[in-house]
Amino acid sequence: MMNLSKFKALVVIAVVFLLGALAGASLSRTVLRSISARGPHHHSRGPFIEKLQKRLDLSAEQRTQVQAILDESHQQFGSLHKSVKPQFETIRQQMAQRIRKQLNPDQAREFAAMRAEYEQRRAKREKKYR
């Protein structure tokens, strides 16, 4: 049987990992939303291009070229996100399996409930930003 201090350490590690996953998912969503592809010269990148325009005094040709660079980069970010997402999910599933192995049956049920709540919130967020 696991002693109380080891259990507390595992709970802290699990909580920190889940908070990190939430923060990472939130940051990823924010970044992807800010560069989302809604066509060339979309206004989501508008504030950034405006800041460049103002601070660098871009010519019309430079602005067009910078906008093209931003659009291309956006597509690359999207591709990267799609390619990395399965790996992230695999690591997340492995983490949950490893934690479950450390829990007694009551704890495992509560952990399952926590994960279900997290997945519901995650699904709502993903649906909201699609």
Contacts in CASP RR format, 6 or more apart in sequence:
PFRMAT RR
TARGET T0000
AUTHOR 0000-0000-0000
METHOD contacts of the structure
MODEL  1
MMNLSKFKALVVIAVVFLLGALAGASLSRTVLRSISARGPHHHSRGPFIE
KLQKRLDLSAEQRTQVQAILDESHQQFGSLHKSVKPQFETIRQQMAQRIR
KQLNPDQAREFAAMRAEYEQRRAKREKKYR
2 10 0 8 1.000
2 102 0 8 1.000
7 102 0 8 1.000
10 99 0 8 1.000
10 102 0 8 1.000
14 99 0 8 1.000
14 111 0 8 1.000
17 95 0 8 1.000
18 118 0 8 1.000
21 92 0 8 1.000
22 118 0 8 1.000
25 122 0 8 1.000
25 125 0 8 1.000
28 81 0 8 1.000
29 125 0 8 1.000
29 129 0 8 1.000
31 77 0 8 1.000
32 77 0 8 1.000
32 78 0 8 1.000
32 81 0 8 1.000
33 44 0 8 1.000
33 129 0 8 1.000
34 44 0 8 1.000
34 45 0 8 1.000
35 44 0 8 1.000
35 45 0 8 1.000
35 70 0 8 1.000
35 73 0 8 1.000
35 74 0 8 1.000
35 77 0 8 1.000
36 42 0 8 1.000
36 44 0 8 1.000
36 74 0 8 1.000
37 71 0 8 1.000
37 74 0 8 1.000
37 75 0 8 1.000
37 78 0 8 1.000
38 44 0 8 1.000
39 71 0 8 1.000
40 67 0 8 1.000
40 68 0 8 1.000
40 71 0 8 1.000
41 67 0 8 1.000
41 71 0 8 1.000
45 67 0 8 1.000
45 70 0 8 1.000
45 71 0 8 1.000
45 74 0 8 1.000
48 70 0 8 1.000
49 63 0 8 1.000
49 66 0 8 1.000
49 67 0 8 1.000
49 70 0 8 1.000
52 58 0 8 1.000
52 63 0 8 1.000
52 66 0 8 1.000
53 63 0 8 1.000
56 62 0 8 1.000
58 66 0 8 1.000
96 111 0 8 1.000
96 115 0 8 1.000
99 111 0 8 1.000
100 108 0 8 1.000
100 111 0 8 1.000
103 111 0 8 1.000
END
